[in-house]
Amino acid sequence: MLDQNIAGEVLACAVRTGGDFAEIFMEDRVNHNIRLNSGKIETVSTGRLHGAGIRVFSGVNAVYVHTNDTSREGLLDAAAKAAAAVRGGSGCIPVPFTAVNAARPEEIRLLPTDVKTALKTDKLRAADSAARGVSNEIVQVDAYYLDSLQDVLICNTEGVFTTDRRVWTRVGVTAVAGNGTENQTGFSGPGAHMGFEAFDDAIDPEKAARTAAGGAVTMLHAPVCPAGVMPVVIDNGFGGVIFHEACGHSLEATSVAYGISEFTGKLGQQVANPRVTAIDDGTIPGAWGSLHVDDEGTPTRKTVLIKDGILTSYMIDKLGSRRMNMPVTGSGRRQSYAFAPTSRMRNTYIAAGNDDNDEIIATMGDGLYAKRMGGGSVNPATGEFNFAVNEGYWVKDGKIVYPVRGASLIGRGSQILTRIDRVGKDMRMEQGMCGSVSGSIPTNVGQPMIRVTEITVGGKG
């Protein structure tokens, strides 16, 4: 993508006014998107994204310039603009490159760009049929298919010169159940860091459609959830979104390095129940949030954030590393070349425990079983959150008695961690898109079934 001699020239230009580090991130990406609505293919689109970003450090200050002109002249112009904003620093002498190809072509058996559109649309038609087959109360199905092939080159003044190929594939299904007076919605969106071969075992569009439709129909007939403070069991898979949002963002250097996280300065301290171990892992083969190298050229790794309730690590990018005086963790990520990278999650989950699912519910008394979680909001500085429960069930005397809707979970991340008293054995992850200052990126969330002894549930008072 970029000749090493030109790359060296551009980096030298970027640090000529005193910068002590410079980096080039270049990408070429092809995206395919297909959407089905009401049984018909509504849109089919292909897009290409191409460009580069140049970042310069001077101490703990950073400047970022991006361009879609990746010619020698275009890159030198961008480097000169970045250099103009950095003056009077200590400077640096660029280290000779060590070239590394981080791509693992054996992992991708079928590139999406080599697959005919008709085969992709067949997946959506099958999902539509499966969702409608769940019940005659399914009144609408909206499904999408997407794949993305991204080639990247990352090089810097520390001698890194790395290329990589990333491929993502995903299907999402939204099903609407209605009875003539009201509607309820269900969603499922499996995805993988794989090619079209993901449909052999990682992505089942029909299963996703039945999950979405079944949840919508169940909630259509459910009464409103009671409100109050009560024990809550949160199921595996997307239930992990609570840890991701309420705790994960507060463990990123994006917050910690600036002292605006509730976990700042707490390394080595007990922040969760001893049953809780939480991990961010970028190395899981084929997982939606995995990478061979992060967007700063650092090999990804498995980072144990919390071990037996003790805070053991943060997620740290290069700039965060400078501010915190701690090593990077391969967590630097960005949506595209138009964004400077920052510390972000990859595949983040609460590890499996030793408790039995049936026992977890049987010993909870009266409370809420949150089978499927939805979206929500969180303040990373305080950890305060509010999340919707997309599919919930009321538990009485340790028995699931009927579905309930309209529930929301309200609390604070650090409090929830200490109130987890059961952790099941069945850890599972689900896929989502995470937004932050460096854009929207693929991330996995996950956990086994967990029980929180006390949490505020919003519903019907």
NORNORUR-V864473 format. One record per run of one state. SS is the DSSP state (~ for helix, > for strand, _ for the rest). FROM is the first residue (numbers start at 1). TO is the last residue. If there is no record, write none. Layout:
SS | FROM | TO
SS | FROM | TO
//
This chain:
_ | 1 | 3
~ | 4 | 14
_ | 15 | 20
> | 21 | 37
_ | 38 | 39
> | 40 | 58
_ | 59 | 60
> | 61 | 67
_ | 68 | 71
~ | 72 | 84
_ | 85 | 97
> | 98 | 101
_ | 102 | 104
~ | 105 | 107
_ | 108 | 111
~ | 112 | 114
_ | 115 | 116
~ | 117 | 132
_ | 133 | 137
> | 138 | 156
_ | 157 | 159
> | 160 | 178
_ | 179 | 182
> | 183 | 188
_ | 189 | 190
> | 191 | 192
_ | 193 | 197
~ | 198 | 201
_ | 202 | 204
~ | 205 | 220
_ | 221 | 222
> | 223 | 224
_ | 225 | 225
> | 226 | 226
_ | 227 | 227
> | 228 | 234
_ | 235 | 236
~ | 237 | 251
> | 252 | 252
~ | 253 | 256
_ | 257 | 269
> | 270 | 270
_ | 271 | 277
> | 278 | 281
_ | 282 | 292
> | 293 | 293
_ | 294 | 298
> | 299 | 299
_ | 300 | 301
> | 302 | 307
_ | 308 | 309
> | 310 | 311
_ | 312 | 314
> | 315 | 315
_ | 316 | 317
~ | 318 | 324
_ | 325 | 331
> | 332 | 333
_ | 334 | 341
> | 342 | 343
_ | 344 | 346
> | 347 | 350
_ | 351 | 354
> | 355 | 355
_ | 356 | 356
~ | 357 | 362
_ | 363 | 366
> | 367 | 379
_ | 380 | 383
> | 384 | 396
_ | 397 | 398
> | 399 | 405
_ | 406 | 407
> | 408 | 412
~ | 413 | 419
> | 420 | 424
_ | 425 | 427
> | 428 | 436
_ | 437 | 438
> | 439 | 447
_ | 448 | 449
> | 450 | 458
_ | 459 | 459
> | 460 | 460
_ | 461 | 461
//
